[in-house]
Amino acid sequence: MKILFIGDIVGRIGRRIVKEKLPFFVKKYEIDFVIANGENATHGKGLIQKQYEELVDAGVDCITLGNHYKSKNEIYRYIDHVDRLVRPANILEAFPGEGSILFDLDGVSVRVTNLLGSAFMDVAVNNAYYKMLDILADEEPATINIIDYHAEATGEKMAFARAFDGKVSAIICTHTHVQTNDARILPKGTAFISDAGMCGLYDGVLGFDVDSVIKKTLYGEATKFTPPDEGKGIFNAVVIEVDEHTGKALKIFPINYIEEDKNED
C-alpha cells in the first residue's frame, strides 16, 4: 500500500496547491490513501468545516491537526459529525472528536493517530509515549499504523520514533513547516521523517507573509502571522510504501515541489 502524507497546509495558498497538485502526485505514485495535516489551513491557524470539506473534496482521505486544534471555535460544532478529522489524542482537556481513527481500505485496516510533543510547545499534554502505548493496547488493532507526531524538537521526535520502531508502520512528524532531510526506514521497519514540511507560500516565512513575521518575532509588535492569498506555492509531502500483510514500511521518500514564478516564460 502506498500512502501520501502531506505536510502542514498553510492558508489559501496551501489549500490551492493541494487542490492543484494532489491529483498529479496520486496518479504518479499510485497512491492508495492520502493524509494531510490541516491545522493551519484556515488563514494559517485552525480549520473550519468549509475548508475541511474543501480538502476532502480535493482528495484527502484523513486530516490531522496539531497545537492549533481549537483555534477556530467552529470545530466544537462539527468535529463529532465528520469522520476524517483526527485531533491530538494526548491533550489534557476534555475535547470532542477522536485522537485515533481506524480506516478500512478494501480489507486492510489503517489507523491514523495524532499526537502532540511537549518540548517548546504551548499546549499541556499527557506523555505521548504512554498515550500511544494505551492506543495500541486498547483500541481495535490495525495492520498499518500511521502517527502524525506534531512536535517542535527534532530530538524528541527521533526519540519517540526509536521507541516505537517496529511497533507502528510510520511516524511522520509535522509542525516546523520545514521539510527535513532524514526520511528513512528505521532498523525494525518503521518509516520516519523529522518533518514532512508544508504546503503554502514559498517566498515567505513558514508560509506566512515575511513582514508580519518580522514585526512579531524581531520587533515584538502585537501582530499576527498573516498568510497571503496569492503567491508562489510549495508542496511538501512524503510517500510511504507499507507491506499490507506485516505493516512494515518498505520505502519512504519526500516530495518537494516548488511552483515556477507566474511571470516566467
N, C-alpha and C positions, 0 to 999 in steps of 0.2 A: 504494500500500500504506500502511496505517495501523498504526503501531507505538505501543504504550503502554509507556513506561519508568517504573517505579515507584521512588521514592527509597528510601533505606536503611530496611529493615524492622527495627524495634527490638522485640525481646521478644514476649511473648504478646499484648499489645495490638496491636502491629503486625501479627502474623500474623492475629489475629482480624479486624481491619478490612479487611485484604486479602481474606480469605475472604468477608466480608460484602458488600463494595462492588465487588470486581473484576467480577462478572457484570454489574452495572449499567453500569459505565463501558465495558465491552467492547461491550455492546449499544448504548448511547447513541452512541458514537463509531465504531461498526462497525470494531472493532479486528481486525487480522489476526494480530498477533504481540505477545506480552507478554514484556517483560524486567523483571526486578526485582533490585535489589541486596539480597543476603541475608546480608551479613557480620555483621550484628548480630541476626540472627533468633533465635538460641538464647540466651536470658537476656541479651541485649544484647551478646554477644561470641562470634562464631563461628557455625558451622552444623553441626548433627548430621544424620545421614541421615534420621531420622524426620521432622525438620522441613523438610528438603529435599523429601521426598516429600509432605509436607503442602502446601507451596507449589505444587508441580507439580500435585497433585490439585485445588488451588484454581483452576488455570487459567494458571499462569505457565509460559511456554514455555522461558525461559532465565534462569538465576540467575547473577549476577556476585558477586564477592567484593571484598576490599579489604585493608587492612593487618592485619585480624584473620583472615586466611585460614587460619591454622593454630592458632587459639585453642582449638579443640576437637580433641583427639588423634584422635578417631574419623574425621576427614576423611582421614587417611592410609590407612584401611582401605577407604573406599568411593568416593573421588573417581574412581578409574580404572574403576569399574563403573557409573557413571551417565553420561548423555550430554547433560545440560543445564546443567552446572555449569562456569563459567569462572572460573579463579583468575587473579591478576595474571600477566601474561606477562613482565614485566621484573624479577622477583625474581632475586637473585643465586644463591641456593641451588638445588641440585637438588631438585625437588619434584614429586610425582605430579600428574596431571591436565594440562589444556590451558589455555593462556592466550588462545586464539583458536579459536572453533568455527564451522564452516560449517553452515548450515541450508538445506534445500531446501523452499521453500514454494510448492507447486504450480508448480514450474518456475522460480521466482525464487530466486536464491541470496542468502542473507543471512548475513554474517559478523559475529559479536559478539566484540569484543576487550576485555579488561580490563587496564588499566594503572594503575600507581601513580605519583603525583608524588613529588618529592624534598624540596621545601621544607617544613620543620616536621613531617616525618613520621618515624616511628620504625623504619622498615624500610630496609635497604640495598638499593638497586635499580640496575639499569642505566638509562642515559638513555632515557626514554620515547620521545623523538623518534626516535632511531636505531632503537630496537626496533620502532616502528611502521613505519618505512621498510622494515625487514627483512621484517616480516609481509606488507606489501603486495607486496614483490618476490618473496618465496619461497613464500608459501602459495597455494593454489588461488584464483584470482580470484573475486570476488563482485560482483554488481551493486550490492548495498546493503551498506555497511559502517557498523556502529554501534560506537562506542567508549564504554565506561564509563571515564572518566578520574577515578580516585579520588584526590583531592588536597586539600590544605588551602588553599593560597594562590590567591585569585581571579586574581591577575596571571599566575601560572604557568599556570592553566587557560586563560585568554584567549590567552596567547602560543602555547600548544600548539594551540589551535583555529585561530588565524590561520595557523599554519604548515601545517596540514592542510586549510585551506579549499579546497574543490573536489576534494580527493583522497578524501574519505570523505563519507558521507551525513549523519552526525550525531555530534557529540561531546557526550555528556550527562555532566555531572560530578556526582560524589557525594562524601560523607564528612562535610560540615559539619552535615548534618541540618537546615539552614535553607534553604528554597526562595528562590532569588534572583529578582529582577525584571528579568532581562536575556535572557529567551528571545528568540531572533532567528534569521533566516536570514542567514548571512554573505554577503559580496558574490559569492563564487564558488559558492554553492549548498549550503553545509554548515549544518545546524541546530546550534544551540549554546545551552546554558544553564550558568551557573557552578555551580549546584547544584540538583538535582531535588527536594531536601527529604527528608522522611522519612515513614514510617508508624509511629505509636506513640502514646505518651501525649502529649496536647496540653498538659495542665496540669503539665508537668514541665520539666526542662532537657535538651534534645536527646533526649527520650523516656525519660529516667530520673527516678527519684524526686528531688525537689528537695533534701531533707535530705542524701541520700547524696552528691550533687554538691557541695553547700556544704561538707560536712565534709572532703572530699578536696581541693577546689581552693582554698578560702579558709582553712580551719583547718589544713590539712596533715596530716590524720589518714590513717593507712594503711588506708583502707577502699576498697571497690569501688563503682562506679556501679551502682545497682540499678534495673532496670526493673520496675515493679509489675505485678501480674497483672490488675488491674482499673482502670478509669478511662476518661475521655473520650478518644476517639481522633482522630487526624488522618490523612488520606490525601493524600499529595503524589505527584504524577506529572506527566509531560508526554506529550502526544500529538504524534507526528511523522508527517507525511504525506510520502511519498517517491515520486518517479516510478519506476515499475518498469522502465523502459527505460534511463533515463540514470543512475539512482542519486542524482539531485539532490533535495535536500529542497525541498518545496513550501510547507510550513507547519509551525509548531511553536507550541504553546500549553500553559500549565500548568494543572494541576488542583490546587486547594487546598480540600479538603473537610474540614470540622470537624463532628464529631458534636454534636448537641444534648445538653444535660445530661439524664441519665436521669430526674431528678425534675421536669423541665419538663412542663407540660401540653401 
